[in-house]
Amino acid sequence: MVDGGTVALDWPVGGEDAGLWSSDLPEDAPVLVLLPGLTGGSGDTYVRHMLVRARKAGWRPVVFNSRGCGDSPVTSPQFYSASFTEDLRQVVKYVANYCSNSRIYAAGWSLGANILVRYLGQEGENCVLSGAVSLCNPFDLVLADINFHQGFNNIYDKSLASALQKIFKKHAKLFEGIGGEYNIEKAANPKTVRDFDEGITRVSFGFKTVDEYYDFSSSSRSIKDVRIPLLCVQAEDDPIAPAAGIPRADIEANKNCALVVTPGGGHLGWIAGGEAPLGAPWTDPLVMDYLVLLNSQVSSGKGPDTRKRQESDARLVSVDMVGGSMGVPEPEEAVIR
């Protein structure tokens, strides 16, 4: 990265699915950039399931591991955050240049989804991506933080705080003697995600308070500015991405956005269908069906080809064209709005 930080892009080549990765793809095969959730990486089960699904569809998947995630090193005294989209911006430009004949798409989960939607809003009509999917997006981080501290949700909060602690301790020397408003002791021993954000994150990115950081970083603010096709998939009972935070009115008002809300699914759940309980969540085929259909619209000339898009060309694929074609398996009974 420009500031000396490091992220890792994992292009799958081996492992138990080595035969899948070794098969040839056309030079212009579409690319799918995957953004895991907070502290997540390419080793996580939900990410690996999507990798396989994308490759079987003839796509070239790549996982964007944020600073310190997926065993990537932290090489500057700054982690990633919900507010910071510059790493993703550089990654998309790099992938688009590396796969110059391919259209680029992206899908993100949880915090990765929040970062992705913020990036889409910032890029607007100039976005390099041809389409995107947001899954389990917290959207309103102030509300999500409040929800974190209620009842059983504390278990999730402590688990994520522990994961942040492990990453920090591996690279604690980078922060020795850093001074200023940093609270290194709190970041090194966080009881909650908020503790870590108070000790490190909000200071690194110039916020006066954690609540100011959460409010500014909420991707609900960005939906109105999204100018490429975006599918948002949420669960009504998600303990980390509360349904009350979904910007339903803004999604409905933006012709480029579609929303699927399921009554069950929790956070990164959606276990149902023939592959349950240990297989891929049923949302994986939904996501790929959506992206494949989008790509076919672009290929047929009905959608925007971002490889050729000029700054003045804002032609878009309306999600209305594809929303009615998305089949959702029982028993979730998703609602498409």
C-alpha positions in Angstrom: 0.0 0.0 0.0 1.0 3.6 -0.5 1.7 4.2 3.3 3.9 1.1 3.6 1.2 -1.1 4.8 0.6 -4.6 3.4 -2.4 -6.6 2.3 -2.5 -10.1 0.8 -4.3 -11.3 -2.3 -4.9 -15.1 -2.3 -5.4 -16.7 -5.7 -6.3 -20.3 -5.0 -4.0 -22.8 -6.7 -3.9 -26.0 -4.6 -5.2 -27.9 -1.6 -7.9 -30.5 -1.6 -9.5 -28.8 -4.7 -6.2 -28.6 -6.6 -7.8 -30.2 -9.7 -10.4 -27.4 -9.8 -7.8 -24.7 -9.8 -5.5 -26.3 -12.3 -8.2 -26.3 -15.1 -7.8 -23.6 -17.7 -10.0 -20.5 -17.8 -10.4 -18.1 -20.7 -8.2 -15.0 -20.4 -11.3 -12.8 -20.0 -13.0 -15.0 -17.3 -14.7 -12.6 -14.9 -12.9 -12.0 -11.6 -14.6 -12.1 -8.1 -12.9 -10.2 -5.3 -14.0 -11.5 -1.9 -13.8 -9.4 1.3 -14.1 -11.4 4.5 -15.5 -10.1 7.8 -13.6 -8.5 10.7 -10.4 -10.5 11.3 -11.5 -13.0 8.6 -9.4 -14.3 5.8 -9.0 -16.8 3.0 -8.8 -19.7 5.4 -12.4 -19.2 6.7 -14.9 -21.8 5.8 -17.5 -19.4 4.4 -14.9 -17.8 2.1 -13.6 -21.2 0.9 -17.1 -22.3 0.0 -17.6 -19.2 -2.2 -14.2 -19.7 -3.8 -15.2 -23.2 -5.0 -18.6 -22.0 -6.1 -17.1 -19.1 -8.2 -14.5 -21.3 -9.8 -17.1 -24.0 -10.8 -19.0 -21.2 -12.5 -15.9 -20.4 -14.6 -14.9 -17.3 -12.6 -11.5 -16.4 -11.2 -11.8 -15.7 -7.5 -9.3 -13.9 -5.3 -9.5 -13.1 -1.6 -8.6 -9.7 -0.3 -7.0 -10.3 3.1 -6.8 -6.9 5.0 -3.8 -5.9 7.1 -2.9 -8.6 9.6 -5.7 -11.0 8.4 -5.2 -14.3 6.7 -1.6 -14.4 8.1 -0.7 -11.2 6.1 1.9 -9.1 7.9 1.3 -5.7 9.5 4.1 -3.5 8.2 3.0 -0.1 9.3 1.5 1.2 12.6 -2.0 1.2 11.1 -4.6 -1.6 10.9 -7.6 -1.5 8.6 -11.0 0.0 9.7 -14.6 0.3 8.7 -13.9 3.9 7.6 -10.9 3.2 5.4 -11.5 2.3 1.8 -8.2 3.2 0.2 -6.8 -0.4 0.5 -9.8 -1.8 -1.4 -9.4 1.0 -4.0 -5.8 0.0 -4.6 -6.7 -3.7 -4.7 -9.4 -3.2 -7.3 -7.1 -1.1 -9.5 -4.4 -3.7 -9.2 -6.7 -6.6 -10.0 -8.3 -4.7 -12.9 -4.8 -4.1 -14.3 -3.6 -7.6 -13.6 -6.7 -9.1 -15.3 -7.0 -6.4 -17.9 -9.3 -8.4 -20.2 -11.8 -9.4 -17.4 -14.7 -7.7 -15.8 -14.3 -7.3 -12.0 -17.0 -8.0 -9.4 -16.8 -8.1 -5.6 -18.6 -9.7 -2.7 -18.2 -8.9 1.0 -19.3 -10.3 4.3 -20.0 -8.3 7.5 -17.3 -5.6 8.0 -16.0 -6.5 4.5 -19.5 -5.8 3.2 -19.6 -2.4 5.0 -16.2 -1.4 3.5 -17.3 -2.6 0.1 -20.6 -0.6 0.1 -18.7 2.5 1.3 -16.3 2.1 -1.5 -19.1 1.8 -4.1 -20.7 5.0 -2.8 -17.4 6.9 -3.0 -16.7 5.7 -6.5 -20.1 6.4 -7.9 -20.4 6.4 -11.7 -16.6 5.9 -12.0 -16.6 2.5 -10.2 -14.3 -0.1 -11.9 -16.5 -2.9 -10.6 -19.3 -4.3 -12.8 -21.4 -5.5 -9.9 -21.3 -6.4 -6.2 -22.9 -8.3 -3.4 -23.2 -7.3 0.3 -23.9 -10.1 2.9 -24.6 -9.6 6.6 -23.7 -5.9 6.4 -24.0 -4.1 9.8 -24.8 -0.9 7.8 -25.4 1.2 11.0 -22.3 0.7 13.2 -23.6 2.8 16.0 -26.7 0.6 16.3 -24.6 -2.6 15.8 -22.3 -1.5 18.7 -25.3 -1.1 21.0 -26.7 -4.4 19.9 -23.3 -6.1 20.6 -23.7 -5.5 24.3 -27.1 -7.0 24.8 -27.6 -10.5 26.2 -26.0 -13.4 24.4 -24.5 -11.1 21.8 -21.7 -10.4 24.3 -20.3 -13.8 23.2 -19.8 -12.6 19.7 -18.2 -9.3 20.9 -15.7 -11.1 23.1 -14.8 -13.6 20.4 -14.1 -10.8 17.9 -12.2 -8.8 20.5 -10.0 -11.9 21.2 -9.3 -12.3 17.4 -8.2 -8.6 17.2 -6.0 -9.1 20.3 -4.2 -12.0 18.6 -3.5 -9.9 15.5 -2.3 -7.0 17.6 0.0 -9.0 19.8 1.8 -10.3 16.7 2.7 -6.8 15.7 2.8 -4.9 19.0 6.3 -3.7 18.5 5.2 -1.5 15.6 3.2 0.6 18.1 5.9 0.9 20.8 6.4 4.5 21.9 3.8 5.8 19.4 2.4 8.3 21.9 -0.5 10.6 21.2 -4.0 9.6 22.2 -3.3 5.9 21.6 -4.2 3.5 24.5 -1.9 0.6 23.6 -2.8 -1.2 26.9 -6.5 -1.2 26.1 -5.8 -2.3 22.5 -3.6 -5.1 23.7 -6.1 -6.5 26.2 -9.6 -5.6 24.7 -12.7 -7.0 26.4 -14.8 -5.8 23.5 -14.4 -4.6 19.9 -15.1 -1.1 21.2 -12.1 -1.3 23.5 -9.8 -2.0 20.5 -11.4 0.7 18.5 -11.0 3.2 21.4 -7.3 2.2 21.9 -6.2 2.1 18.3 -8.7 2.5 15.5 -10.4 5.8 16.1 -7.0 7.4 16.8 -5.3 6.0 13.7 -8.0 7.4 11.5 -8.4 10.8 13.2 -11.7 10.5 15.1 -12.4 12.2 18.4 -14.6 9.4 19.7 -15.5 5.8 18.9 -19.1 6.8 18.3 -18.0 9.5 15.8 -15.9 6.8 14.0 -18.9 4.4 14.0 -21.3 7.0 12.7 -19.0 8.2 9.9 -18.1 4.7 8.9 -21.7 3.3 8.5 -22.3 2.2 5.0 -26.0 3.0 5.3 -24.8 6.5 4.4 -23.5 5.3 1.0 -26.4 3.4 -0.5 -27.9 6.4 -2.2 -24.6 7.0 -4.1 -24.1 3.4 -5.4 -24.2 3.5 -9.2 -23.5 -0.2 -10.1 -25.7 -3.2 -9.5 -25.7 -4.2 -5.9 -27.4 -7.1 -4.1 -27.8 -6.9 -0.3 -28.6 -10.1 1.6 -29.5 -9.8 5.3 -31.1 -12.0 8.0 -33.8 -10.6 10.3 -32.3 -12.3 13.3 -28.7 -11.3 12.8 -27.1 -10.4 16.2 -24.2 -8.5 14.7 -26.0 -6.8 11.8 -29.3 -5.8 13.3 -32.3 -5.6 11.0 -33.2 -2.2 12.3 -30.0 -0.8 10.7 -30.9 -1.9 7.2 -31.4 1.3 5.1 -34.5 -0.1 3.4 -35.8 3.2 2.1 -32.6 4.2 0.5 -32.2 0.7 -1.1 -35.7 0.8 -2.4 -35.1 4.3 -3.8 -31.9 3.3 -5.6 -32.7 1.4 -8.9 -29.3 -0.1 -8.8 -29.9 -1.9 -5.5 -31.8 -5.0 -4.5 -32.5 -6.4 -1.0 -33.1 -9.9 0.2 -34.1 -10.3 3.9 -34.6 -13.7 5.4 -36.4 -14.4 8.7 -33.6 -16.6 9.9 -29.9 -17.1 9.3 -28.1 -15.3 12.1 -24.7 -13.9 11.2 -23.0 -15.7 8.3 -25.4 -18.6 8.7 -28.2 -19.4 6.2 -27.7 -23.2 6.6 -30.4 -24.9 4.6 -30.9 -27.1 1.6 -29.1 -30.2 0.3 -25.6 -29.1 1.5 -26.6 -28.5 5.1 -25.4 -28.6 7.8 -21.7 -28.7 6.8 -21.8 -27.6 3.2 -22.0 -24.1 1.7 -24.8 -21.7 2.9 -27.7 -21.5 0.4 -26.8 -17.9 -0.3 -23.7 -19.0 -2.2 -25.6 -20.2 -5.3 -27.9 -17.2 -5.0 -24.9 -14.9 -5.1 -23.3 -16.6 -8.1 -26.6 -16.9 -10.0 -27.0 -13.1 -9.5 -23.4 -12.3 -10.6 -23.5 -14.7 -13.6 -26.8 -13.1 -14.7 -25.3 -9.6 -14.4 -22.2 -10.7 -16.4 -24.4 -12.1 -19.1 -26.3 -8.8 -19.3 -23.0 -6.9 -19.7 -21.8 -9.5 -22.4 -25.0 -9.1 -24.3 -24.7 -5.3 -24.4 -27.6 -4.6 -22.0 -25.4 -3.5 -19.1 -22.3 -1.3 -18.6 -18.9 -2.7 -19.7 -16.6 -1.0 -17.1 -13.6 -1.9 -19.2 -14.8 0.6 -21.8 -16.8 3.0 -19.7 -16.0 6.7 -20.2 -16.5 9.2 -17.3 -19.5 10.6 -19.0 -21.1 7.2 -19.6 -23.4 6.2 -16.7 -25.5 3.5 -18.3 -26.4 1.0 -15.7 -27.9 -2.5 -15.4 -31.1 -2.1 -13.4 -31.4 -4.7 -10.7 -35.1 -4.8 -11.6 -34.1 -6.8 -14.7 -32.6 -9.6 -12.6 -34.5 -9.5 -9.3 -37.4 -11.5 -10.5 -35.1 -14.2 -11.8 -33.5 -15.0 -8.5 -34.7 -18.3 -7.1 -34.5 -18.6 -3.3 -34.7 -22.1 -1.8 -37.0 -23.2 1.0 -37.3 -22.9 3.9 -35.9 -19.4 4.1 -38.7 -17.6 2.1 -36.6 -14.6 1.3 -38.2 -11.3 0.4 -36.9 -9.3 -2.5 -37.6 -5.6 -2.2 
